[in-house]
């Protein structure tokens, strides 16, 4: 029977590392949480929800989440432009993780 040794571990090859690569960042979890709670959200609504985020950072973060297949962007051809964001099926698969984090926070808040 062998024992695990941290020297031999390759964190970068784990599912944990892959998941973290998709959701790490200062605002990604806030955006995912907002889309989980409110389903379909417009850009300016997200900006108001996450007060401390700049327009540039919000735009960049949404593009990253969209490129990773977690967020869907729907643009309507009208003036002024209307863009809505929602979770993809892949993004929705993160809901149990987000729910667990919310529950843990509620139980352990001081």
Secondary structure, 3 states (H helix, E strand, C coil): CCCCCHHHCCHHHCHHHHHHHHHCCCCHHHHHHHHHHHCCEEHHHHHHHCCCCCHHHHHHHHHHHHHCCCEEEEEECCCCCEEEEEECHHHHCCHHHHHHHHHHHHHHCC
